[in-house]
Amino acid sequence: RSRRDRYDDDESRHQRAYEDDRGPRRRSTRRSRFDDAEEEEPQSRGRLAGTLIFGILPLLIFGLLAVIVIRPQTCPGGMCDKLSLTARHYVPVLNKLGGTSMMLSESPAQVSVNAQVGTAQTSQITLGGAPNVAVSWQASTDLDWITVSPASGTVGKGGKATLSVIASPSTVKAGSYSANVTITSDLSTFVVPVKVVVMLGPKLGVQSTPLKVTSCYTPVSLAVQNTGDGPLTVNASSADGALTIAGAPLTVAPGASGSLTIGAKCGTAVHGKTYALQVTSDGGNAQVQVQY
C-alpha cells in the first residue's frame, strides 16, 4: 500500500474515535427546538394547575374559613354564627384568636353574700350577651345550700340575663364559706367565686326569773341582752293592759345589753297577781312573768 493510503486509514480511525467520544450529535435545527417546546408546554400547564389545586387553593379556603370563624359578623344575616359557635366549641383555642364579641361576659367577677343562719340571702350575677348571636348557658354551684336561679337560659343578641345566687344556710354553722358558680356556654366555661359569710344574727336574751313590781309608782328595769352577731330590735307588750312599758322599741348592738322599764298600771293592776310580759324581737321571742 502507498503512503497515501496509510494516511487515509489513520484519518478514518481518528474520526470514528472522535465521534464515539462525543456521542450522538444533538439536534440543533430550528424544527427540533420547536418540537421540544411543544412537548414541554402541556407539562408546564399541568405543573401550574397542580400548584393552584394543592398550594394556593387550600390557603384561600383556609383563610376564608378563618375569617368566618373569627369574624362571623362579616356574613350577612348571621349565616356564619352557627359555624363559628360549633368551631369554637370543639376547638376552644379559637376563642383566643379574636372575635371576643361572640362570648358571654359576666359581672361582678366575684360575688359576696352575708346571710344569717336560717335566713336566705340573695346576690346577683349579670351576663352580657354577644352583639351578633344568641348564646345558651347553664349554671351550677358546688355547695348544696347555694343555688342559682334560673339555672339555664339563652342570652339574646346584645341582651343581658340576671342570675340570682341564693344562699340558704339553714343547717350550717356560722362562719366564712367559699363556693363557685360555674357558667357553661356554647363557647366556653368560666367560674365566678362566691364568698359567703354566715352569721348567727341577733339573739335575744332576757332573765328567766319573774320580775317583781312592788308599787305602781316604782317601775323596774328588765335587762335585755343581744348574744348574737347582728343588731337586735326588741319590743314588748302586755295582753291585759295591766303593765306599763317604756323604752320600746329597743335596739341592742351585737354583744351588748339594754333595758326596758316595766311597771304596774295604777287602777288596773291588782296586787298579788302575776302578769305575762311578751318580749318580741328579730332574734327570738320570750315571755317574762311580772309579779305585782
PAVEXVEX-622357 format. One record per residue (C-alpha): residue in three letters; residue number from 1; x, y, z. Coordinates in steps of 0.05 Angstrom, whole numbers, plus 32768, in hexadecimal, padded with zeros to 4 digits. Example, Ala and Ser with C-alpha at 12.3 -4.5 7.8 and 13.67 -1.06 7.14 Angstrom:
2
NODE  res    n    c1    c2    c3
NODE  ala    1  80F6  7FA6  809C
NODE  ser    2  8111  7FEB  808F
This chain:
292
NODE  res    n    c1    c2    c3
NODE  arg    1  8000  8000  8000
NODE  ser    2  8016  8046  7FF2
NODE  arg    3  8028  8078  8027
NODE  arg    4  7FE9  809F  8013
NODE  asp    5  7FBB  8065  8022
NODE  arg    6  7FD8  805A  8066
NODE  tyr    7  7FCD  80A4  8076
NODE  asp    8  7F83  80A0  8062
NODE  asp    9  7F79  8063  808E
NODE  asp   10  7F96  8087  80CA
NODE  glu   11  7F68  80C3  80BD
NODE  ser   12  7F2A  8096  80BB
NODE  arg   13  7F3C  8075  80FD
NODE  his   14  7F47  80B8  811F
NODE  gln   15  7F04  80D2  8105
NODE  arg   16  7EDE  8095  811E
NODE  ala   17  7F00  809A  8162
NODE  tyr   18  7EED  80E4  8166
NODE  glu   19  7EA4  80D6  8156
NODE  asp   20  7EA2  809D  8189
NODE  asp   21  7EBB  80CD  81C0
NODE  arg   22  7E87  8102  81B0
NODE  gly   23  7E4C  80D2  81AD
NODE  pro   24  7E0E  80DF  8182
NODE  arg   25  7E0C  8123  8163
NODE  arg   26  7DD9  8153  8181
NODE  arg   27  7DA0  816B  8158
NODE  ser   28  7DAD  81B4  814D
NODE  thr   29  7D7D  81C6  8117
NODE  arg   30  7D44  81F8  8122
NODE  arg   31  7D11  81C1  8115
NODE  ser   32  7D2E  8196  814C
NODE  arg   33  7D2A  81CE  817E
NODE  phe   34  7CE2  81DD  816B
NODE  asp   35  7CD0  8194  8175
NODE  asp   36  7CF0  8194  81BA
NODE  ala   37  7CC8  81D2  81CE
NODE  glu   38  7C86  81B2  81B9
NODE  glu   39  7C96  8175  81E3
NODE  glu   40  7CA6  819F  8221
NODE  glu   41  7C69  81CE  821E
NODE  pro   42  7C35  819B  8237
NODE  gln   43  7C64  8188  8270
NODE  ser   44  7C6A  81D1  8285
NODE  arg   45  7C1E  81DA  8285
NODE  gly   46  7C17  819B  82B0
NODE  arg   47  7C4A  81B5  82E2
NODE  leu   48  7C25  81F8  82E7
NODE  ala   49  7BE2  81D6  82F2
NODE  gly   50  7C01  81AA  8328
NODE  thr   51  7C1D  81E7  834C
NODE  leu   52  7BD9  8209  834B
NODE  ile   53  7BB3  81CC  8363
NODE  phe   54  7BE3  81B3  8398
NODE  gly   55  7C04  81F4  83AD
NODE  ile   56  7BDE  8235  83A4
NODE  leu   57  7B96  821B  83A6
NODE  pro   58  7B9C  81FA  83EB
NODE  leu   59  7BBA  823A  8406
NODE  leu   60  7B7F  8262  83EB
NODE  ile   61  7B4D  8231  8408
NODE  phe   62  7B71  8232  844C
NODE  gly   63  7B73  827E  844C
NODE  leu   64  7B28  8282  843C
NODE  leu   65  7B17  8251  8474
NODE  ala   66  7B43  8277  84A5
NODE  val   67  7B1E  82B8  8495
NODE  ile   68  7ADB  8296  849D
NODE  val   69  7AED  8277  84E1
NODE  ile   70  7B11  82B4  84FE
NODE  arg   71  7AE4  82EA  84E0
NODE  pro   72  7AA1  82CA  84D2
NODE  gln   73  7A80  830E  84CF
NODE  thr   74  7A9E  8316  848A
NODE  cys   75  7A69  82E7  8470
NODE  pro   76  7A25  8308  8462
NODE  gly   77  79E9  82F3  848B
NODE  gly   78  7A12  82CD  84BF
NODE  met   79  7A1C  8293  848F
NODE  cys   80  7A61  8283  84AC
NODE  asp   81  7A4E  8287  84F6
NODE  lys   82  7A3F  823D  84FF
NODE  leu   83  7A7F  8228  84DB
NODE  ser   84  7AA8  8255  8506
NODE  leu   85  7A87  823D  8546
NODE  thr   86  7A91  81F4  8533
NODE  ala   87  7ADA  81FE  8521
NODE  arg   88  7AE9  8224  8562
NODE  his   89  7AC5  81EE  858B
NODE  tyr   90  7AF0  81B5  8570
NODE  val   91  7B30  81DE  8569
NODE  pro   92  7B31  820D  85A6
NODE  val   93  7B74  822C  8592
NODE  leu   94  7B4E  8251  855B
NODE  asn   95  7B30  827D  8592
NODE  lys   96  7B75  829B  859C
NODE  leu   97  7B7D  82AF  8553
NODE  gly   98  7B4C  82E8  8555
NODE  gly   99  7B02  82F2  854D
NODE  thr  100  7AF7  82F9  8598
NODE  ser  101  7AB4  831A  8588
NODE  met  102  7A9A  82D3  857F
NODE  met  103  7AA6  82C3  85C9
NODE  leu  104  7A7D  82D0  8608
NODE  ser  105  7A96  8301  863C
NODE  glu  106  7A85  8300  8686
NODE  ser  107  7A84  8333  86BE
NODE  pro  108  7A98  8337  86F4
NODE  ala  109  7AD5  830A  86F1
NODE  gln  110  7AC8  82F3  8738
NODE  val  111  7A89  82EF  8761
NODE  ser  112  7A84  82FD  87AC
NODE  val  113  7A48  82E8  87D6
NODE  asn  114  7A3B  82F5  8820
NODE  ala  115  7A05  82C9  883D
NODE  gln  116  79EA  82B5  8880
NODE  val  117  79E0  826E  8897
NODE  gly  118  7999  825A  8883
NODE  thr  119  798F  8295  8854
NODE  ala  120  7999  8296  8808
NODE  gln  121  79C1  82CE  87E9
NODE  thr  122  79C9  82DE  879F
NODE  ser  123  79FF  82FE  8774
NODE  gln  124  7A00  8306  8728
NODE  ile  125  7A2B  82F8  86EB
NODE  thr  126  7A1E  831B  86A9
NODE  leu  127  7A2F  82F8  8667
NODE  gly  128  7A3C  8324  862B
NODE  gly  129  7A2A  8305  85E8
NODE  ala  130  7A50  8308  85A6
NODE  pro  131  7A38  833E  8575
NODE  asn  132  7A36  830F  853A
NODE  val  133  7A1A  82CD  8553
NODE  ala  134  79EE  82AF  8589
NODE  val  135  7A15  8285  85BB
NODE  ser  136  79F9  824D  85E6
NODE  trp  137  7A14  8241  862C
NODE  gln  138  7A0E  8215  866A
NODE  ala  139  7A21  8225  86B2
NODE  ser  140  7A31  81FA  86EE
NODE  thr  141  7A52  81FF  8733
NODE  asp  142  7A7D  81D1  875D
NODE  leu  143  7A58  81DC  87A0
NODE  asp  144  7A13  81BD  87A9
NODE  trp  145  79F8  81F8  87D2
NODE  ile  146  7A0C  822B  879D
NODE  thr  147  79E2  822B  875E
NODE  val  148  79DC  8253  871E
NODE  ser  149  799A  8269  8701
NODE  pro  150  798D  8261  86C7
NODE  ala  151  79BD  8226  86BD
NODE  ser  152  79BE  822C  8671
NODE  gly  153  79A7  8259  8639
NODE  thr  154  79BA  827F  85FA
NODE  val  155  79D6  82C5  85F4
NODE  gly  156  79BC  82E6  85B5
NODE  lys  157  79E6  8310  8586
NODE  gly  158  7A00  834B  85AE
NODE  gly  159  79D3  8338  85E8
NODE  lys  160  79DE  832B  8632
NODE  ala  161  79CA  82F6  8664
NODE  thr  162  79C7  82FD  86AF
NODE  leu  163  79D8  82C1  86DB
NODE  ser  164  79C5  82BF  8724
NODE  val  165  79F8  829D  8752
NODE  ile  166  79D0  8286  878F
NODE  ala  167  79F2  8272  87D0
NODE  ser  168  79C4  824C  8800
NODE  pro  169  79EF  8239  883C
NODE  ser  170  79B9  8217  8865
NODE  thr  171  79E3  81DC  887C
NODE  val  172  7A29  81F9  887E
NODE  lys  173  7A51  8219  88B4
NODE  ala  174  7A65  8262  88B6
NODE  gly  175  7AA6  8270  8891
NODE  ser  176  7AC4  8280  884E
NODE  tyr  177  7ABA  8253  8811
NODE  ser  178  7AD3  8252  87CA
NODE  ala  179  7AAE  8237  878E
NODE  asn  180  7AAF  823D  8742
NODE  val  181  7A79  824B  870F
NODE  thr  182  7A8C  8228  86CE
NODE  ile  183  7A6D  8245  868F
NODE  thr  184  7A73  821C  864F
NODE  ser  185  7A61  823A  860C
NODE  asp  186  7A65  8223  85C4
NODE  leu  187  7AAB  8240  85C0
NODE  ser  188  7ACD  8238  8603
NODE  thr  189  7AC8  822C  864D
NODE  phe  190  7AD8  825F  8683
NODE  val  191  7AD4  825F  86CE
NODE  val  192  7ABB  8296  86FC
NODE  pro  193  7AD5  828F  8744
NODE  val  194  7AA2  8298  877C
NODE  lys  195  7AB6  82AE  87C2
NODE  val  196  7A80  82A1  87F6
NODE  val  197  7A82  82BB  883E
NODE  val  198  7A4F  8296  8869
NODE  met  199  7A3C  82BB  88A8
NODE  leu  200  7A14  82A6  88E4
NODE  gly  201  79ED  82E6  88DF
NODE  pro  202  79CF  8309  891B
NODE  lys  203  79BD  82DD  8956
NODE  leu  204  798F  82F2  898F
NODE  gly  205  79A2  82E5  89D7
NODE  val  206  7975  82F8  8A13
NODE  gln  207  7971  82E2  8A5C
NODE  ser  208  794B  82A2  8A6A
NODE  thr  209  7936  82B4  8AB1
NODE  pro  210  78F7  82DD  8ABE
NODE  leu  211  78FC  8329  8ABF
NODE  lys  212  78E0  8346  8B00
NODE  val  213  78BB  8389  8B03
NODE  thr  214  78A9  83A1  8B48
NODE  ser  215  7885  83E1  8B38
NODE  cys  216  7863  8400  8AFC
NODE  tyr  217  788D  843D  8B09
NODE  thr  218  78D0  8419  8B07
NODE  pro  219  78DE  83F5  8AC5
NODE  val  220  7919  83C7  8ABE
NODE  ser  221  794B  83B8  8A87
NODE  leu  222  794B  837A  8A5B
NODE  ala  223  7991  836A  8A40
NODE  val  224  7995  8354  89F7
NODE  gln  225  79D4  8335  89D9
NODE  asn  226  79E8  832A  8991
NODE  thr  227  7A13  82EC  898F
NODE  gly  228  7A14  82E9  8943
NODE  asp  229  7A3F  830B  890E
NODE  gly  230  7A0B  8339  88F0
NODE  pro  231  79E4  8375  8909
NODE  leu  232  79A7  8362  8934
NODE  thr  233  7965  8387  8934
NODE  val  234  7939  8379  8970
NODE  asn  235  78F1  838A  897F
NODE  ala  236  78C2  8377  89B8
NODE  ser  237  7878  8374  89C7
NODE  ser  238  7845  835E  89FB
NODE  ala  239  7805  833B  89E5
NODE  asp  240  77D9  8353  8A1F
NODE  gly  241  77F3  839B  8A20
NODE  ala  242  7806  8398  8A6A
NODE  leu  243  784F  83A8  8A5F
NODE  thr  244  7872  83E7  8A48
NODE  ile  245  78AD  83E1  8A18
NODE  ala  246  78E1  8416  8A09
NODE  gly  247  791F  8414  89DD
NODE  ala  248  7901  83EA  89A5
NODE  pro  249  7912  83DF  896D
NODE  leu  250  7959  83D4  8984
NODE  thr  251  7996  83C8  8957
NODE  val  252  79D0  83A1  8975
NODE  ala  253  7A14  839A  8952
NODE  pro  254  7A35  8355  894C
NODE  gly  255  7A51  833E  898E
NODE  ala  256  7A32  8379  89B3
NODE  ser  257  79F7  8381  89E2
NODE  gly  258  79BF  83B2  89EE
NODE  ser  259  7981  83B9  8A1A
NODE  leu  260  7936  83C4  8A18
NODE  thr  261  7911  83E6  8A51
NODE  ile  262  78D5  83BD  8A6A
NODE  gly  263  78A1  83D4  8A9C
NODE  ala  264  785B  83C5  8AB6
NODE  lys  265  7823  83F0  8A9D
NODE  cys  266  7802  8412  8AD8
NODE  gly  267  77B7  8403  8ADC
NODE  thr  268  77BD  83C8  8AAC
NODE  ala  269  77F2  839A  8AC9
NODE  val  270  77DC  8370  8B05
NODE  his  271  780B  8362  8B3F
NODE  gly  272  781F  831A  8B46
NODE  lys  273  7813  830A  8AFD
NODE  thr  274  7847  82F3  8ACA
NODE  tyr  275  7845  8311  8A84
NODE  ala  276  7866  82F8  8A44
NODE  leu  277  7894  8327  8A1F
NODE  gln  278  789F  8313  89D5
NODE  val  279  78E5  8326  89BC
NODE  thr  280  78ED  8321  8971
NODE  ser  281  792A  832E  8945
NODE  asp  282  794B  831B  8903
NODE  gly  283  7978  82EE  892B
NODE  gly  284  7943  82C5  894E
NODE  asn  285  7908  82CE  897E
NODE  ala  286  7900  82C4  89C8
NODE  gln  287  78CC  82CA  89FF
NODE  val  288  78DD  82E9  8A42
NODE  gln  289  78B1  82E1  8A80
NODE  val  290  78A3  8322  8AA6
NODE  gln  291  788C  831C  8AEE
NODE  tyr  292  7866  8356  8B0D
